Structure formats: C-alpha cells, structure tokens
Amino acid sequence: MSARMKRSATHQGNVASHRIAGVLRAEILDGRYRPGEHLRQLDLAARSDASRIPVREALRMLAAEGLVTMVSNAGAWVTWLTPAECDETYLIRERLEPLLLRQSMPHLDEATVSHLGELTDEMEAAPDVNAFLRADREFHLASYAGAASGETWAIIHRMWNTTQFYRREFTKLAAGGESPGGLEVSHLEHRLLLDAVRRQDGDDAERALVMHIRRTRLELGRHPEVFT
C-alpha cells in the first residue's frame, strides 16, 4: 500500500471513530444505556457498518471522557458509580465547580450570558426529563466556558459525564414529586445562578452553586435504589 493510500485509510478510520463515538456519546448521555451495561464491539461494529478498529478507538475516546470504562482483555462497559463513589464525586464537584464558575464569569460575553437566560427559560418549559437535562447540561457547561481551557474544566467535564445517569435519576425523582420542592427548587437555583452571573457577583454565584450541587448529592443518598 502506498503512503497516500495509508494516509487515506487512516483518515477514513479517524472519521469513522469520531462518528461512532458521537452516536454512542449521545446515546449514553440520553440514557439509552444504563451504567454497567456491556458495550460489545462486534454489535457496535455491525450497527455502525464499520470494522472493530474504529469501534475500539471510539470506545477509547469515550473512556477518556469518563463515559466508558474499559477493562484490558475483557471489554467495555458504560461507566457506573457505587453510592460511595457518587457521593465522593459530588463532594469534589461542590468544591471545584464554584471555583471554576468564579474563574469563568469575568470572561463570559453578553451573548453567552443571554444564552444562559434562554436555557433557564427552556428548563422551566421543558416537556420532559430529557429536554430538561439537555438544557441543564448546556446551561452549566456554558457558564464554565470562560475557563474551559484549564485542568479544572477537564476534571469537571469528566465528572459531569460520569454523573449524567445519576442526575437523570435525581431529575426523575424531582419531577415525580419524590424530592422536596420538586423541580421548582432547581428552577429557582438556576435563576439565582443566572442573577449572580449577570451581576458578576462571585460570592453569590459560589453559594448558589454549592447549594445546587449539594442538594442533588443529599437526595441521591436517600435513594439507594438508584444504584441497583
């Protein structure tokens, strides 16, 4: 095979890997796979009309993002957390995310802040849990966008991926009236965060975000069935 043909094959493989990773990423984040579910390379290859090589590379990408756990010579699974691991992850988020938000706020332009307001409206008008979660994720990650190039951002982004399923379960509990205050409390917390960002008040933003994350952590701790 000529060097040109090798480069072309490599490029096509990279394109296929990113395409497969994109589809699988969206499916995991949307809850089509549960934590601990086995991701069989042969099945993914057949579904994607690809060989196992780009599938394996796609899984490696998702493992780096925290969405997939790969075990040498065993396979790949959707990442799962024990109750203790979930609690620890949220405790870390309670401490790091307020710092990240404070670092980000001075660098958010008017268009981004305006978009945060639109996302707040979307969350309040969301017709279902999936719509709420998509707007919620975009809201928080957009609020950190002013500090998106640092190590703290990378850590938090990975933790958002590993806790996506558990946020979904918390949202279901809140929407079903099984969490005190329901989603109305979440809406209020988002409004408080938005107001602090608009006023560039780092202290208020940190307090609101700590309260927001902690409430999810404590509520998940009251529902061990989420982890079974």
Secondary structure as a PSIPRED ss2 file (coil, helix, strand):
# PSIPRED VFORMAT (PSIPRED V4.0)

   1 M C   1.000  0.000  0.000
   2 S C   1.000  0.000  0.000
   3 A H   0.000  1.000  0.000
   4 R H   0.000  1.000  0.000
   5 M H   0.000  1.000  0.000
   6 K H   0.000  1.000  0.000
   7 R H   0.000  1.000  0.000
   8 S H   0.000  1.000  0.000
   9 A H   0.000  1.000  0.000
  10 T H   0.000  1.000  0.000
  11 H H   0.000  1.000  0.000
  12 Q H   0.000  1.000  0.000
  13 G H   0.000  1.000  0.000
  14 N H   0.000  1.000  0.000
  15 V H   0.000  1.000  0.000
  16 A H   0.000  1.000  0.000
  17 S H   0.000  1.000  0.000
  18 H H   0.000  1.000  0.000
  19 R H   0.000  1.000  0.000
  20 I H   0.000  1.000  0.000
  21 A H   0.000  1.000  0.000
  22 G H   0.000  1.000  0.000
  23 V H   0.000  1.000  0.000
  24 L H   0.000  1.000  0.000
  25 R H   0.000  1.000  0.000
  26 A H   0.000  1.000  0.000
  27 E H   0.000  1.000  0.000
  28 I H   0.000  1.000  0.000
  29 L H   0.000  1.000  0.000
  30 D C   1.000  0.000  0.000
  31 G C   1.000  0.000  0.000
  32 R C   1.000  0.000  0.000
  33 Y C   1.000  0.000  0.000
  34 R C   1.000  0.000  0.000
  35 P C   1.000  0.000  0.000
  36 G C   1.000  0.000  0.000
  37 E C   1.000  0.000  0.000
  38 H E   0.000  0.000  1.000
  39 L E   0.000  0.000  1.000
  40 R C   1.000  0.000  0.000
  41 Q H   0.000  1.000  0.000
  42 L H   0.000  1.000  0.000
  43 D H   0.000  1.000  0.000
  44 L H   0.000  1.000  0.000
  45 A H   0.000  1.000  0.000
  46 A H   0.000  1.000  0.000
  47 R H   0.000  1.000  0.000
  48 S H   0.000  1.000  0.000
  49 D C   1.000  0.000  0.000
  50 A C   1.000  0.000  0.000
  51 S C   1.000  0.000  0.000
  52 R H   0.000  1.000  0.000
  53 I H   0.000  1.000  0.000
  54 P H   0.000  1.000  0.000
  55 V H   0.000  1.000  0.000
  56 R H   0.000  1.000  0.000
  57 E H   0.000  1.000  0.000
  58 A H   0.000  1.000  0.000
  59 L H   0.000  1.000  0.000
  60 R H   0.000  1.000  0.000
  61 M H   0.000  1.000  0.000
  62 L H   0.000  1.000  0.000
  63 A H   0.000  1.000  0.000
  64 A H   0.000  1.000  0.000
  65 E C   1.000  0.000  0.000
  66 G C   1.000  0.000  0.000
  67 L C   1.000  0.000  0.000
  68 V E   0.000  0.000  1.000
  69 T E   0.000  0.000  1.000
  70 M E   0.000  0.000  1.000
  71 V E   0.000  0.000  1.000
  72 S C   1.000  0.000  0.000
  73 N C   1.000  0.000  0.000
  74 A C   1.000  0.000  0.000
  75 G E   0.000  0.000  1.000
  76 A E   0.000  0.000  1.000
  77 W E   0.000  0.000  1.000
  78 V E   0.000  0.000  1.000
  79 T C   1.000  0.000  0.000
  80 W C   1.000  0.000  0.000
  81 L C   1.000  0.000  0.000
  82 T C   1.000  0.000  0.000
  83 P H   0.000  1.000  0.000
  84 A H   0.000  1.000  0.000
  85 E H   0.000  1.000  0.000
  86 C H   0.000  1.000  0.000
  87 D H   0.000  1.000  0.000
  88 E H   0.000  1.000  0.000
  89 T H   0.000  1.000  0.000
  90 Y H   0.000  1.000  0.000
  91 L H   0.000  1.000  0.000
  92 I H   0.000  1.000  0.000
  93 R H   0.000  1.000  0.000
  94 E H   0.000  1.000  0.000
  95 R H   0.000  1.000  0.000
  96 L H   0.000  1.000  0.000
  97 E H   0.000  1.000  0.000
  98 P H   0.000  1.000  0.000
  99 L H   0.000  1.000  0.000
 100 L H   0.000  1.000  0.000
 101 L H   0.000  1.000  0.000
 102 R H   0.000  1.000  0.000
 103 Q H   0.000  1.000  0.000
 104 S H   0.000  1.000  0.000
 105 M H   0.000  1.000  0.000
 106 P H   0.000  1.000  0.000
 107 H H   0.000  1.000  0.000
 108 L C   1.000  0.000  0.000
 109 D C   1.000  0.000  0.000
 110 E H   0.000  1.000  0.000
 111 A H   0.000  1.000  0.000
 112 T H   0.000  1.000  0.000
 113 V H   0.000  1.000  0.000
 114 S H   0.000  1.000  0.000
 115 H H   0.000  1.000  0.000
 116 L H   0.000  1.000  0.000
 117 G H   0.000  1.000  0.000
 118 E H   0.000  1.000  0.000
 119 L H   0.000  1.000  0.000
 120 T H   0.000  1.000  0.000
 121 D H   0.000  1.000  0.000
 122 E H   0.000  1.000  0.000
 123 M H   0.000  1.000  0.000
 124 E H   0.000  1.000  0.000
 125 A H   0.000  1.000  0.000
 126 A C   1.000  0.000  0.000
 127 P C   1.000  0.000  0.000
 128 D C   1.000  0.000  0.000
 129 V H   0.000  1.000  0.000
 130 N H   0.000  1.000  0.000
 131 A H   0.000  1.000  0.000
 132 F H   0.000  1.000  0.000
 133 L H   0.000  1.000  0.000
 134 R H   0.000  1.000  0.000
 135 A H   0.000  1.000  0.000
 136 D H   0.000  1.000  0.000
 137 R H   0.000  1.000  0.000
 138 E H   0.000  1.000  0.000
 139 F H   0.000  1.000  0.000
 140 H H   0.000  1.000  0.000
 141 L H   0.000  1.000  0.000
 142 A H   0.000  1.000  0.000
 143 S H   0.000  1.000  0.000
 144 Y C   1.000  0.000  0.000
 145 A H   0.000  1.000  0.000
 146 G H   0.000  1.000  0.000
 147 A H   0.000  1.000  0.000
 148 A C   1.000  0.000  0.000
 149 S C   1.000  0.000  0.000
 150 G C   1.000  0.000  0.000
 151 E H   0.000  1.000  0.000
 152 T H   0.000  1.000  0.000
 153 W H   0.000  1.000  0.000
 154 A H   0.000  1.000  0.000
 155 I H   0.000  1.000  0.000
 156 I H   0.000  1.000  0.000
 157 H H   0.000  1.000  0.000
 158 R H   0.000  1.000  0.000
 159 M H   0.000  1.000  0.000
 160 W H   0.000  1.000  0.000
 161 N H   0.000  1.000  0.000
 162 T H   0.000  1.000  0.000
 163 T C   1.000  0.000  0.000
 164 Q H   0.000  1.000  0.000
 165 F H   0.000  1.000  0.000
 166 Y H   0.000  1.000  0.000
 167 R H   0.000  1.000  0.000
 168 R H   0.000  1.000  0.000
 169 E H   0.000  1.000  0.000
 170 F H   0.000  1.000  0.000
 171 T H   0.000  1.000  0.000
 172 K H   0.000  1.000  0.000
 173 L H   0.000  1.000  0.000
 174 A H   0.000  1.000  0.000
 175 A H   0.000  1.000  0.000
 176 G C   1.000  0.000  0.000
 177 G C   1.000  0.000  0.000
 178 E C   1.000  0.000  0.000
 179 S C   1.000  0.000  0.000
 180 P C   1.000  0.000  0.000
 181 G C   1.000  0.000  0.000
 182 G H   0.000  1.000  0.000
 183 L H   0.000  1.000  0.000
 184 E H   0.000  1.000  0.000
 185 V H   0.000  1.000  0.000
 186 S H   0.000  1.000  0.000
 187 H H   0.000  1.000  0.000
 188 L H   0.000  1.000  0.000
 189 E H   0.000  1.000  0.000
 190 H H   0.000  1.000  0.000
 191 R H   0.000  1.000  0.000
 192 L H   0.000  1.000  0.000
 193 L H   0.000  1.000  0.000
 194 L H   0.000  1.000  0.000
 195 D H   0.000  1.000  0.000
 196 A H   0.000  1.000  0.000
 197 V H   0.000  1.000  0.000
 198 R H   0.000  1.000  0.000
 199 R H   0.000  1.000  0.000
 200 Q C   1.000  0.000  0.000
 201 D C   1.000  0.000  0.000
 202 G H   0.000  1.000  0.000
 203 D H   0.000  1.000  0.000
 204 D H   0.000  1.000  0.000
 205 A H   0.000  1.000  0.000
 206 E H   0.000  1.000  0.000
 207 R H   0.000  1.000  0.000
 208 A H   0.000  1.000  0.000
 209 L H   0.000  1.000  0.000
 210 V H   0.000  1.000  0.000
 211 M H   0.000  1.000  0.000
 212 H H   0.000  1.000  0.000
 213 I H   0.000  1.000  0.000
 214 R H   0.000  1.000  0.000
 215 R H   0.000  1.000  0.000
 216 T H   0.000  1.000  0.000
 217 R H   0.000  1.000  0.000
 218 L H   0.000  1.000  0.000
 219 E H   0.000  1.000  0.000
 220 L H   0.000  1.000  0.000
 221 G H   0.000  1.000  0.000
 222 R C   1.000  0.000  0.000
 223 H C   1.000  0.000  0.000
 224 P H   0.000  1.000  0.000
 225 E H   0.000  1.000  0.000
 226 V H   0.000  1.000  0.000
 227 F H   0.000  1.000  0.000
 228 T C   1.000  0.000  0.000
